[in-house]
Amino acid sequence: MQKKGLLLVQFLIVLSLLLGGCLKGEQTFEEVDVPEDVTIVEEGNEEEEGENPIEEEEVIETDETVLREIYLIDVSGMVVSQTLELPKTESAAMQALEYLVKDGPVTDLLPNGFQAVLPAGTEILGLNLQEDGTLIVDVSEEFKNYEAEEELKILQAMTHTLTQFDSVDRLKLWINGENLDEMPVNGTPISEGFSKNNGINIYAKDQPSLMHSKVVTVYYPKQHNDNFYFVPMTQYINDNNDDVFTSIVEALMEGPSYEVETMDVFNDHVTLVNKPVLTEGVLQLEFSQDILKDEQKAVIADDVVETLVRTLTEQEDVEAVEIKVQNTEKVVSENGTAYDKPVTKNDFINSEKM
């Protein structure tokens, strides 16, 4: 009798192990077939040892929401970022892409004149982060439903939205688990991926006129109704010397290389009085007094500072900008706050209205 009882206990143990293994093998997420060095980043998945988590830049969070940069299309058809208040989630990159879909969750948050960029009905099936910073995005068949002239805008909006995460350097696309070597409508090559280095809002006729030139992204302020924002544009600047920062600042003061509706925020006759100096991530600029909005109070316009900071922090190794004015001891913002420390891009993103 004791022997039968012992056998019964052993049988129950084996049965529980078998059932446990079966349950563990069930999948609630339709996995895509990926290379061995790729990590699947799933909604709600906890980080495991050896995985490559998608690291985020510093953002403002409340108990329930977070401010996130989402790249949309403005009234002039330009790819621009808007900072939106989104629900907090464990899969921020997945959420950011879902807010790029037309008729999706972004609809009620769109500023007047703006539209989402991904075709309606597009589903984000999976995200796969590789060790080299390439993020593979697997999308549904609905992704193909766009016009040829929208192709680059789609790539630019997705890439700039995703590269706000520190660990993401470039984008690769799959459709239903199949790798894309070129975009499905207009054939843009993407076999090597797509990064910010491919540019944004590029004018077709804007080609380098100098033997020595450098491609940079500059930000020009723009206003539509009550909405004030910045338009990123890829331009070629003079790279004939080692003073690239001066060339970038001069390009900003001259304005876009082609006709586009942006604001001219710099006063006439503004000059850099010294060559910019980069020290431990801080770029020091010194301007003539013409840059001031109010010379008596030493006020510099907020949109001037933000234009400079957004543009120059795009450059490698520039983390912040310190602005000084010739023969002026202390410079202040429009609300009287002293610029007594270097300014970063996050100083503007994190101060926007929630």
N, C-alpha and C positions, 0 to 999 in steps of 0.2 A: 504493500500500500504506500509506504514511504517512497519507494522507487517510482511509482506512478505519479505521485505528487511532485517529485523532483523533475521528472520529464515534462510535466505540464508547465511548471515554472520556466524551464529552459525554452519550451516552445513559445510561450508568451513573450519572452525577452527577444527571441529571434524575430518574431512577428512584428514587434514594436520597432525594431531597428529597420526592418524592410520598409514598413510604412513611412517611417521618418525619412528614409532615403528617397522614397518616391515623392513625398511632399516637398522636400528640399529641391528636387529637380524641376518642379513646376515653375513656369516663367509667367510673370504678369506683364512683361515688356517684350515686345517682338524684337529680339536682338538682330543686329546686322552682322554679316560675316566680315570681320575686320582683321588686319594683320596682327601678329603677335605683339608688336610694340605699341599698339593703340589701346587706349583706355576708354571704355564706354562710360559716359557721364549721364546718369539717369536721374529723372525727377525723384527726389526724396532718397537717393542712394547715399549711404554714409561712406565717407572716405576710408579706404582700406590701405594697408601698408603697401607701398610700391606704386600707388596710383598717382596720376598727375592732376591734382585739383585745379580748377579754373580760378585763379587768384583775382580778387577784385581790387580796384583802386579805392581810395578812401571816399566814402559817400555818406551823406546825412541819412540817418535812420530814425524812425520813431518806433513805437511798439508794434505797429502794424504795417508801416509803409517804408519805402526807400526811394530816394531821388535817383533816377537813372537817365543817362543820355541815350536817346533813340533817334536814329537818322531817318528823316522823312523828306518829302518833296514839297517845296514851297510853291507859292503862287506863280513864280517865274520858272518853275521846273528845275530849280537847283536842289542839290542834295545838301541838307543842312540838319544840324542837331537841334533837338528840343529836349529840355530836361523835364521829365514827367514824373509824377508821384505814383509809384506802382506798389502793389501789395508785396510784402516780403515773402520770399520763397527760398527754398534750399537750392533750386536750380535757376540761378539768376540769368545765365547765358541763354538757356532754353526760353525763359520768359521774355527776355529782350527780343529774341527773334519772333516770337509769337505776336509781339506788339508791332511788328513790321508788316503784318498781313492785312490787306484791305478787308473791310467789313469784319475785322476781328476785334479783340478786346480794346484796341486803341481808339476805336471809332468815337466814343463819347469823350475822349480826351484831346482830340485833334484841335489845335488852334485854327482859327478862321483862315481859310486859304491853303491849308496844309492837307496832304493826303499820304496814306501809307504806300509802301512800294512793292511788296510781294503780292502776287496774284491771289484773289479771293479763293478761299478754300484750301490754300497751301497748309500742309501739316508738317511739323518738325518731328521726324521719326526718331532721330537720335543724334547725339553729339559725341564725337570721338577725339580726344585730345592726345596728340602725339608728343613725344619727348622734345622734338625740335620746335615746339610752339605752333604747329599746324593743327587747326581745329577742323575736323571733317564734319560737315553738316549733311545729314541725310534727310531729304525732303520728299514729299509725295508728288505724284504725277501732275497735280494741279499747278505746280511750280512752272510748268511749261507754257501756261496761258498768259503770255505777255507779248507786247509789241516789240519789234526790233530796236526802236529808239529808246526803249526802257532798259535794255540789257545792261549797259554800263552803270546806270543808276542803281539797279538792283545789286550788282556786285559791290559798288562803292558804299551803299547804305548798309549792307550786311557786314562788310569788312570793317568799316569804321565803328559800327555798333559793337561788334565783337572784340575789337582790339582795345576797347576801354578796359578790358580785363587784362591784368598784367602778364598773365601766362600765355596769352594768345597773340601770335605774331602774324599769322596768315590764315586764309580760309581755303578749304577744298570742298567741292560739292559732289554729293551722290544723289541719285534719284532712285528711290526704292532699293537701296543697297548696291546700285550699279555706279561705279566711278565715272565721272564726266571729265573728258579731256578738253572739251569745248562746250560753250553754252549752247542750249538746245535750239535757240531761235536765230540768232545772228552770228553764231560760230566764234565768239570771242575765245581765244585759247586760254585754258585754265589748268592745263596738265601739271604745271608747277605750282599751282595755287594762286591766290590773289591777295596782295598785301596793300598797306597804305602807300607803299612805294609806287604802286601803279597809278596813283594820283586820284584826284576828285575834282569834279566840275571842270574838266579840261576842255578848253576851246579847241576845236578841230584845226584851226589855222594857226594856233599858237605853237610855233616851233622855234627852237633855239636859233638866234641870229648870230650868236658868237661862237667862236671855236671852243672857247672855254666857258661852260655854263653849268649851273647846278639847278636841279629840280627841287623846289621847296613848296610847302603848303603855307599859304598866307590867309589870314582871316580878315574879312571886311565886314563892318557892321551894316545892318540893314533893318528897316522898320516897315512893318505892314500892319496898318491900323494901330492898335495899342501894343502889338507884339514886337519887341526889340530882340534881335538875335544876330548871329554871325554866320557869314557864308564862307566856307573853306574853299580855296581855289588853288589849283596847282599852277605854278608859274616858273619860268626860267629866269634866273638872275645871273649877273656877272660873277664869274668865279675866277677872274683873272689874277686875283691876289689872295692873300691869306685873311682878308677882312670880310668874310662872308656875312657876318652880322650887320655890318654897315650897309651892305648891299640889300639885305632883307628889310631893314628899317627904311631905306630910301624907296624901295618898291612899295612899301605900305603907304608912305606919304604921297607917292605919285598916283596911287590908285590902281585898279584892275587893268590888266593888259588888253582887255577888250570891253566893249560896252555892256554894262550890267548895272542894274539898279541897286547901288550901294551908297552908303553915306560917306561924305568926306568929313572926317572928324578932326583932321589936323589943321592948325592955323597956317597961314601963309608964312613963308620965310623961316620955318623951323629947320634947325640944323643940329647935327651931332657935333659937339665941340671937342670931343675926344673919341679915340678909337675904343669900341666896346671891349671890356675885359671880362673873361670867364674865369672865376675862381671857385673851386669846389662846388660846382653846380649852379652858382649864382652869376648871372650875366649883369654886369654893371654898365648902365647907360647914362650919359650926361648930355642934356640938351641945352640949347639956347633958351632964353626966357620967352621966346615966341611960342613955346609949347603950352604956356600957362593960359588958363581960361580967365583967371583974375590975377594980375601981377601984384596988386596991392596985398591980397590975402594969400598969395602963393598957391592958388588952387589949380590943380590939373584935372581936366575933365575925366570922369570915370570911364567913358567909352574909349578915350585915348589909351588909358592904362590897360584896359581889358584887351584892346586890339593888339597892343604890343606883347602882352603876356601870353595870350592865346597863340599867337604866331611864333614867338621865339622859343616857347617851351616845346614846340614840335621838333626842335633841333636836338640832336643827340647830345647828351651830357648837360643840357640846360634844364634845370629843375625849377628855377625861380628867376625873377627879374628885379633888379634894384634900380630905381629911376631917380636921378638927381638932376637939378637945374642949375645952370651957371649962376654964380653970385647969389644963390638962394640957400639959406641955411636949412630950412625945413619946408617940405612940400606936403600939402594936404589934399584929401579927396573932397568931393563936392559937399559931403556932410561934415567936413571938418576933421576927419580922422587923419592923423599924421602917417605918412608913408615912412615909418622909421624902421621897417624891416622888409626884406625881399618879399615879393608878391608871387604867388603860385596860381596856376589855373584853378585849383580847387577852392581858392579864396572866392572865386566868382561863382562856381557851380554850387558850392555849399551855402552861399548867401542868397541864392535865388529863392523867390517866394514859394512856399510849399502849398 
